[in-house]
Amino acid sequence: MESRLALLWYHTVVQPFFALDGSDSRAGLLEAKTILQKKSVTYPNSSLFIFFRGRVQRLECQINSALASFHDALEFASDQREIQHVCLYEIGWCSMIEMNFEDAYKAFERLKNESRWSQCYYAYLTGVCQGASGDLDGANTVFQDVPKLFKRKNNQIEQFAFRRAERLRKLGATQELCILGVVEVLYLWKALANCSSSKLQLMSQVLQGLDDPSCQGLKHLLLGAIQKCLGNIKDAVQSYQMAVRDELGRLNNSYVQPYAYYELGCVLLAKPETLSKGRSLLLQAKENCTGYDFENRLHVRIHTALASVKEVVPL
């Protein structure tokens, strides 16, 4: 039982987060579905197995089905607080993917009030989703709470949430800036690939309308990621190049340049004639950029990308 749960966690949570492309993830999902088919007969009302069914559905971009599974798992876990919390977390994320910001902030608000894991992070997610829904007064109230909840000073996620909330509070949150914040976390947590084309296009429209000079680099990085998901590789490359060149934004969004190098490098790796340039950009991101948000996370992804090159052309 425990080994099966560990495999499900690996295939539906860990592997998709670090995978360079979808091939390994797809193989893992097939194994996860096989396990779930067998276990659903023995444990039809198991909140954990229903939760993992939701994870598979989310990764297959069946977001409405995933939401139904997470709500079912939440109901069956009425006396299991930890499982309730992971279900609420997924409900929040699926709602962000669907741009249903009101349901998202309600899920994260409950986590902020109930969970002891990271109230600071959940408060930030509550605030950006509440602001994205149009409730700017509510969002600003939550952003004011974030510094009080910033307890783990060495935690990268809490540092990120604190800085982002402070910036939105000082700038004056707008609905568009809050939607930018939502798209940013969807990108950083590799959830943009789970979004439908219509939602991606809607996100792109909002981002294109942002003209704040301090977030232009971030805007172009996210537009590049959206275009890549939509299959518009030429447009994605142009956006990544603009993100790389943004000097002003580097002060506010230190991770944008190395992540843009990485994204551009991965696109170039896909063609034999640009493979060498792609590898060079990945090494540039790894060796020339330091001290930015989520640096360790990017280094793991760069390592995975370079390892994929070794399989084709030994370095």
C-alpha positions in Angstrom: 0.0 0.0 0.0 2.7 2.5 1.1 4.9 1.7 -1.9 1.9 2.2 -4.3 1.2 5.6 -2.7 4.9 6.6 -3.0 4.8 5.6 -6.7 1.6 7.7 -7.3 3.2 10.7 -5.6 6.3 10.3 -7.7 4.5 9.9 -11.0 1.8 12.6 -10.5 3.7 15.2 -8.4 7.5 14.9 -8.5 8.2 13.8 -12.0 5.9 16.3 -13.8 7.5 19.2 -11.8 11.0 18.5 -13.0 10.4 16.8 -16.4 12.0 18.6 -19.4 9.3 17.4 -21.8 6.2 15.3 -21.6 7.6 11.9 -22.6 8.7 10.7 -19.1 5.6 12.2 -17.5 3.3 10.4 -20.0 4.9 7.0 -19.2 4.6 7.8 -15.4 0.9 8.7 -15.9 0.2 5.4 -17.6 1.7 3.5 -14.6 -0.3 5.8 -12.2 -3.5 5.0 -14.0 -2.8 1.3 -13.9 -2.3 1.5 -10.1 -5.4 3.6 -9.6 -7.6 1.2 -11.7 -6.6 -1.7 -9.5 -6.9 0.1 -6.2 -10.2 1.8 -7.0 -11.9 -1.6 -6.9 -10.5 -2.4 -3.4 -10.7 1.2 -2.0 -13.6 2.9 -3.9 -14.0 5.6 -1.2 -10.3 6.2 -0.4 -9.7 10.0 -0.3 -6.0 9.4 -1.1 -6.7 7.4 -4.3 -9.4 9.8 -5.4 -6.9 12.6 -4.8 -4.3 11.0 -7.1 -7.0 10.3 -9.7 -7.5 14.1 -9.6 -3.8 14.7 -10.1 -3.8 12.4 -13.2 -6.8 14.3 -14.6 -5.2 17.6 -13.9 -2.0 16.5 -15.7 -4.1 15.3 -18.6 -5.7 18.8 -18.7 -9.1 17.4 -17.7 -9.5 20.3 -15.2 -13.3 20.0 -14.5 -12.9 16.3 -13.9 -9.9 16.9 -11.6 -11.9 19.5 -9.6 -14.7 17.0 -9.2 -12.2 14.4 -7.9 -10.6 16.8 -5.5 -14.0 17.9 -4.1 -15.0 14.2 -3.7 -11.7 13.5 -1.9 -12.2 16.5 0.3 -15.6 15.2 1.3 -14.3 11.6 2.0 -11.5 13.1 4.1 -13.8 14.8 6.6 -11.7 13.5 9.5 -8.3 13.7 7.8 -7.1 17.3 8.1 -3.8 16.8 6.1 -5.6 15.2 3.2 -8.2 18.0 3.3 -5.4 20.5 2.9 -3.8 18.9 -0.1 -7.2 18.7 -1.7 -7.9 22.4 -1.0 -4.5 23.2 -2.5 -5.3 21.4 -5.7 -8.8 23.0 -5.8 -7.0 26.4 -5.6 -4.6 25.5 -8.3 -7.2 24.0 -10.7 -9.3 27.1 -10.2 -6.4 29.3 -11.1 -5.8 27.2 -14.2 -9.4 27.8 -15.1 -9.1 31.5 -14.2 -11.9 31.0 -11.7 -10.2 33.4 -9.2 -13.0 33.6 -6.7 -13.0 29.8 -6.0 -9.2 29.9 -6.0 -8.9 32.6 -3.3 -11.5 30.9 -1.1 -9.5 27.6 -1.2 -6.3 29.4 -0.4 -7.9 31.5 2.3 -9.1 28.4 4.1 -5.5 27.0 3.9 -4.2 30.4 5.2 -6.5 30.1 8.2 -6.1 26.3 8.9 -2.7 25.1 7.7 0.5 25.4 9.7 2.7 24.8 6.7 3.1 28.3 5.2 0.5 30.9 6.0 2.7 33.5 4.3 2.6 31.7 0.9 -1.1 30.9 1.2 -1.8 34.5 2.1 0.0 35.7 -1.0 -2.0 33.3 -3.2 -5.2 34.4 -1.5 -4.4 38.0 -2.2 -3.4 37.7 -5.9 -6.4 35.5 -6.6 -8.7 37.9 -4.7 -7.3 40.8 -6.6 -7.5 39.0 -9.9 -11.2 38.4 -9.2 -11.7 42.2 -8.9 -11.8 42.4 -5.1 -8.9 44.8 -4.7 -9.9 46.0 -1.2 -9.9 42.4 0.0 -6.6 41.7 -1.7 -4.9 44.8 -0.2 -6.1 43.7 3.3 -4.5 40.3 2.7 -1.3 41.7 1.4 -1.0 43.8 4.6 -1.1 40.5 6.6 1.7 38.8 4.6 4.6 40.5 6.5 3.1 39.3 9.8 3.0 35.7 8.5 6.5 35.8 7.1 8.1 33.4 9.7 10.6 31.3 7.8 13.1 33.9 6.7 15.3 31.4 4.9 12.5 29.7 2.9 12.6 30.7 -0.8 8.9 30.4 -1.3 8.1 32.6 1.7 10.8 35.2 0.7 9.2 35.3 -2.8 5.6 35.7 -1.4 6.7 38.4 1.0 8.5 40.4 -1.7 5.7 40.1 -4.2 3.0 41.1 -1.6 5.1 44.1 -0.5 5.6 45.3 -4.1 1.9 45.0 -4.9 1.0 46.8 -1.7 3.3 49.7 -2.4 2.5 49.9 -6.1 -1.2 49.7 -5.5 -2.6 46.4 -6.7 -4.7 46.4 -9.9 -6.7 43.5 -11.3 -4.2 43.2 -14.2 -1.1 43.1 -11.9 -2.8 40.5 -9.7 -3.5 38.4 -12.9 0.2 38.8 -13.7 0.9 37.4 -10.2 -1.4 34.4 -10.9 0.2 33.7 -14.3 3.7 34.0 -12.7 3.0 31.3 -10.1 1.4 29.1 -12.7 4.6 29.4 -14.7 7.0 28.9 -11.8 5.1 25.8 -10.7 4.9 24.4 -14.3 1.1 24.6 -14.4 0.7 26.7 -17.6 0.9 23.4 -19.6 -2.4 22.3 -17.9 -4.2 25.4 -19.1 -6.6 25.3 -22.1 -5.8 27.3 -25.3 -8.7 29.7 -24.6 -7.4 30.4 -21.1 -3.8 30.9 -22.3 -5.0 33.3 -24.9 -7.0 35.3 -22.3 -3.9 35.4 -20.1 -1.8 36.7 -23.1 -4.3 39.5 -23.8 -4.2 40.7 -20.2 -0.3 40.6 -20.1 0.0 42.4 -23.4 -2.0 45.3 -21.9 0.5 45.8 -19.0 2.8 48.8 -19.6 4.5 49.1 -16.2 8.2 49.4 -17.0 9.2 47.5 -13.9 7.5 44.3 -15.0 8.2 44.2 -18.7 10.9 41.5 -18.4 8.5 39.3 -16.4 5.7 40.0 -18.8 7.8 38.9 -21.8 9.0 35.7 -20.0 5.4 34.7 -19.2 4.3 35.6 -22.7 7.0 33.4 -24.1 5.9 30.5 -21.9 2.3 31.0 -23.0 3.3 31.1 -26.7 5.4 28.0 -26.3 2.4 26.2 -24.8 0.3 27.3 -27.7 2.9 26.0 -30.1 3.9 29.4 -31.4 7.6 28.8 -31.1 8.8 31.8 -33.2 6.7 34.2 -31.0 8.0 32.4 -27.9 11.6 33.0 -28.9 11.0 36.7 -29.6 9.4 37.1 -26.1 12.3 35.2 -24.4 14.8 37.4 -26.2 13.0 40.5 -24.9 13.0 39.1 -21.4 16.8 38.5 -21.6 17.4 42.1 -22.6 15.3 43.7 -19.9 17.7 45.5 -17.6 15.2 47.6 -15.5 13.1 44.6 -14.5 16.1 42.7 -13.3 16.0 44.7 -10.1 12.5 43.6 -9.3 12.5 40.2 -10.9 16.0 38.8 -10.4 15.1 35.3 -11.7 13.7 36.5 -15.1 17.0 36.7 -17.0 18.3 33.2 -16.0 14.9 31.6 -16.5 14.7 33.3 -20.0 18.1 32.0 -20.9 16.9 28.5 -19.8 13.7 28.7 -21.8 15.4 30.0 -24.9 18.1 27.3 -24.5 15.5 24.6 -24.3 13.8 25.8 -27.5 17.1 25.9 -29.4 18.0 22.4 -28.2 15.1 21.0 -30.2 16.8 21.7 -33.6 20.2 20.2 -34.5 21.4 23.4 -36.2 20.8 25.4 -33.0 21.7 22.7 -30.4 25.1 24.2 -29.7 23.7 27.7 -29.1 21.0 26.2 -26.8 23.6 24.4 -24.7 25.6 27.6 -24.5 22.5 29.5 -23.1 21.8 26.8 -20.5 25.4 26.9 -19.3 25.2 30.7 -19.2 22.1 30.5 -17.0 23.9 28.0 -14.8 27.3 29.6 -14.4 26.8 33.4 -14.9 23.6 34.0 -12.9 23.5 33.7 -9.1 21.5 34.9 -6.1 18.0 34.9 -7.7 14.7 33.5 -6.7 14.3 29.7 -7.2 17.9 29.2 -8.2 18.1 25.6 -7.0 14.9 24.8 -8.9 16.3 26.1 -12.1 19.6 24.3 -11.7 17.7 21.0 -11.4 15.9 21.8 -14.7 19.1 22.8 -16.4 20.8 19.6 -15.3 17.8 17.6 -16.8 18.0 19.6 -20.0 21.8 19.1 -20.4 21.5 15.4 -19.6 19.0 15.1 -22.4 21.6 16.5 -24.8 24.2 14.0 -23.6 21.9 11.2 -24.6 21.9 12.5 -28.2 25.3 14.1 -28.5 27.9 13.3 -25.8 29.3 16.6 -24.4 
